[in-house]
Amino acid sequence: MSVIRSHTYSVDPADLEEFLARRASLIGTVRETHPGLTTTRLVKLDDGTYSDTWHWESGAQMGAALAAIATFPESPLTMALTKDATAQNGQVVDER
């Protein structure tokens, strides 16, 4: 069953373009080294924060990528541009 890692954070508007470039690079590296990342979606919410969801084919694939996150140089560079970040994991129960 597929799983999702959901992040919520804010990004200074002046940093958004750079953040998007770094995020794209991070996603590319994760996909190259850890199969199973099927979809990512970044949504700007009404309150100005962002919801960033990463969909994985399985919990094992997501867990392996998360365990290796420190080996991706893009990760700290990307997250350095965020504030008030939180993350949650969940399992997809119904998708239509």
C-alpha positions as CSV (number, residue, x, y, z in Angstrom):
1,M,0.0,0.0,0.0
2,S,1.3,3.5,-0.8
3,V,2.4,5.9,1.8
4,I,2.8,9.7,2.0
5,R,5.3,11.9,3.7
6,S,3.7,15.3,4.3
7,H,5.7,18.5,5.2
8,T,4.3,21.8,6.2
9,Y,6.6,24.9,6.3
10,S,7.0,28.5,5.3
11,V,9.4,30.0,2.8
12,D,10.3,33.6,2.6
13,P,8.9,35.0,-0.7
14,A,12.4,36.3,-1.6
15,D,13.8,32.7,-1.3
16,L,11.0,30.9,-3.2
17,E,12.7,30.7,-6.6
18,E,15.9,29.3,-5.1
19,F,13.9,27.0,-2.9
20,L,12.0,25.6,-5.9
21,A,15.3,24.9,-7.7
22,R,16.9,23.2,-4.7
23,R,13.7,21.2,-4.1
24,A,13.7,20.0,-7.7
25,S,17.3,19.0,-7.4
26,L,16.6,17.1,-4.2
27,I,13.7,15.2,-5.8
28,G,15.9,14.3,-8.7
29,T,18.5,12.9,-6.4
30,V,16.1,10.9,-4.4
31,R,14.5,9.4,-7.5
32,E,17.9,8.4,-8.9
33,T,19.0,6.7,-5.7
34,H,15.8,5.4,-4.1
35,P,13.0,4.1,-6.4
36,G,9.5,4.3,-5.3
37,L,8.9,8.1,-5.2
38,T,5.9,8.3,-7.5
39,T,4.6,11.9,-7.1
40,T,5.5,15.1,-5.2
41,R,3.1,18.0,-4.8
42,L,3.8,21.4,-3.4
43,V,0.8,23.5,-2.5
44,K,0.7,27.1,-1.3
45,L,-2.0,27.3,1.4
46,D,-4.3,30.2,2.1
47,D,-2.2,31.2,5.2
48,G,1.0,31.5,3.1
49,T,2.5,28.3,4.3
50,Y,3.3,25.3,2.0
51,S,2.1,21.7,2.1
52,D,4.6,19.4,0.4
53,T,3.5,15.8,-0.1
54,W,5.8,13.0,-1.3
55,H,3.9,9.8,-2.4
56,W,5.8,6.5,-2.2
57,E,4.9,3.1,-3.5
58,S,5.7,1.5,-0.1
59,G,6.7,2.3,3.4
60,A,9.9,0.3,3.0
61,Q,11.0,2.5,0.0
62,M,10.1,5.7,1.9
63,G,12.0,4.4,5.0
64,A,15.1,3.6,3.0
65,A,15.2,7.1,1.5
66,L,14.6,8.8,4.9
67,A,17.4,6.7,6.4
68,A,19.7,8.0,3.7
69,I,18.5,11.6,3.8
70,A,21.8,12.8,5.4
71,T,23.7,11.6,2.4
72,F,21.9,13.9,0.0
73,P,23.7,17.3,0.0
74,E,20.6,19.0,-1.4
75,S,18.6,18.2,1.7
76,P,20.1,20.6,4.2
77,L,20.5,23.2,1.5
78,T,16.8,23.0,0.6
79,M,15.5,22.9,4.2
80,A,17.7,25.8,5.1
81,L,15.3,28.0,3.2
82,T,12.2,26.9,5.2
83,K,10.9,27.9,8.6
84,D,8.6,26.2,11.1
85,A,8.8,22.8,9.3
86,T,6.8,19.8,10.5
87,A,6.5,16.4,8.9
88,Q,4.0,13.5,9.2
89,N,3.9,10.1,7.6
90,G,0.6,8.4,6.6
91,Q,-0.7,5.4,4.7
92,V,-3.2,5.9,1.8
93,V,-6.5,4.3,2.8
94,D,-8.6,5.4,-0.2
95,E,-7.7,7.1,-3.4
96,R,-10.1,7.8,-6.3
